[in-house]
Amino acid sequence: MEIRGKRLRLLIKEEDIRRRVEELAGEISSSFSWDEPPVVVALLKGAFIFASDLVRAFKRPVIVDFMRVSSYGHSTESSGNIRILKDIETDIEGKEVLLVDDILDTGLTMKEIYEFLKMKKPKVLKTCVLLDKKERRRVDFEADFVGFEVPDRFLVGYGLDWGELGRNLRDIYYVED
């Protein structure tokens, strides 16, 4: 398979993603009080597939909202410039909140959005990422829940894109050099 003239190599199979999402839902569920439905805030566009599968794996009701942020252009490198393009619509003050993203690499986006949401005074704010590229971290930030630790490769599939291409792939691939 190719995108933009580059060959893609399989990194994580769809079945492994599905199994890990179910496990994450269980881990996350046990960390919330469930006094009222927690609010799941997914970062668009990359986390929409992961967040969809994750919330369907919960055995209790949740509230879902979205933020849209941008730190990438059409390249494979983060610009480091985080812009909030869409804020959440749900009032999260006093609520248990789960911030969900597709990938944690430099940590710049997650740390900034985490601090932004903290200002809205949630009772609890936890983070969940499907993929973690620890070797790329530029700021001190660790997610509370991680699906897979991955190597420092450019990844495509299961919501992750390369200039808007590849989100629809069911597996996760890395772009071959």
SVG drawing of the C-alpha trace seen along z (x, -y; Angstrom):
<svg xmlns="http://www.w3.org/2000/svg" viewBox="-26 -29 40 38">
<polyline fill="none" stroke="black" stroke-width="0.4" points="0.0,0.0 1.2,-3.5 0.3,-7.1 1.9,-10.1 4.3,-7.8 5.6,-6.3 5.2,-2.7 3.3,-1.9 4.4,1.0 2.0,2.6 2.7,1.7 -0.4,2.6 -3.2,4.9 -6.9,4.0 -7.5,6.9 -4.8,5.8 -6.2,2.2 -9.7,3.5 -8.5,5.7 -6.5,2.9 -9.4,0.4 -11.6,2.8 -8.8,3.1 -8.4,-0.7 -12.2,-1.1 -12.0,1.2 -8.9,-0.5 -10.5,-4.0 -13.9,-2.8 -12.4,-1.7 -10.7,-5.1 -13.9,-7.2 -16.6,-7.4 -19.5,-7.3 -21.5,-9.5 -22.6,-11.1 -21.6,-10.3 -18.0,-11.5 -17.3,-13.8 -15.1,-12.4 -13.3,-15.2 -11.8,-13.9 -9.4,-15.9 -10.3,-16.2 -9.6,-15.0 -7.1,-12.3 -8.8,-10.8 -12.3,-10.5 -12.1,-6.8 -10.3,-5.8 -12.7,-7.9 -15.7,-6.4 -14.5,-2.9 -13.5,-3.8 -16.8,-5.3 -18.7,-2.3 -16.6,-0.1 -17.8,-1.7 -20.6,0.1 -22.2,-3.1 -23.3,-6.3 -20.8,-9.1 -21.1,-12.6 -19.0,-13.2 -17.6,-16.5 -14.9,-17.5 -12.1,-20.0 -10.3,-20.7 -6.7,-21.7 -4.0,-22.1 -0.2,-21.5 0.5,-19.9 0.3,-21.1 0.8,-18.8 4.3,-17.7 5.2,-14.8 6.5,-17.1 4.6,-19.1 4.9,-22.8 5.0,-23.2 2.3,-26.0 -0.9,-24.8 -4.1,-26.5 -7.6,-25.8 -9.9,-25.8 -13.0,-24.5 -13.6,-24.5 -15.9,-22.1 -19.5,-23.0 -20.1,-21.1 -19.6,-22.8 -17.1,-20.6 -16.8,-22.4 -17.0,-19.9 -17.2,-16.9 -15.0,-14.0 -13.3,-14.4 -11.3,-12.2 -9.2,-14.0 -8.6,-11.6 -6.1,-11.9 -4.7,-9.7 -1.0,-10.1 1.3,-11.7 4.7,-12.6 6.3,-15.9 3.7,-16.4 3.2,-20.1 -0.4,-19.7 -1.6,-17.5 0.0,-19.6 -1.4,-22.8 -4.9,-21.4 -4.7,-19.7 -3.9,-23.1 -6.6,-24.8 -9.2,-22.3 -7.9,-22.6 -8.9,-26.3 -12.5,-25.1 -12.3,-23.5 -13.2,-19.9 -13.4,-17.7 -11.0,-15.2 -9.1,-15.5 -7.5,-12.3 -5.8,-11.7 -5.8,-8.8 -3.9,-8.3 -3.9,-5.4 -0.2,-5.8 2.8,-7.1 6.1,-8.1 8.1,-8.6 11.4,-9.3 9.9,-12.4 8.8,-14.1 9.9,-17.7 7.9,-18.6 7.2,-16.8 3.8,-15.2 2.6,-11.6 -0.8,-10.3 -2.8,-8.5 -3.8,-5.8 -1.8,-4.6 -2.8,-2.0 0.6,-1.3 4.1,-2.6 5.4,-3.1 8.7,-3.9 9.6,-7.3 8.1,-6.7 5.5,-8.7 2.2,-6.8 -1.0,-6.5 -4.3,-4.8 -7.1,-4.3 -7.7,-8.1 -4.1,-9.2 -3.5,-10.9 -0.8,-12.3 -2.2,-15.5 -5.8,-14.2 -5.0,-10.8 -5.0,-7.4 -7.4,-8.1 -9.8,-5.4 -7.2,-2.5 -8.2,0.1 -4.7,0.9 -1.9,-1.4 1.1,-1.7 4.4,-3.5 5.6,-5.4 8.7,-3.8 11.7,-6.0"/>
</svg>
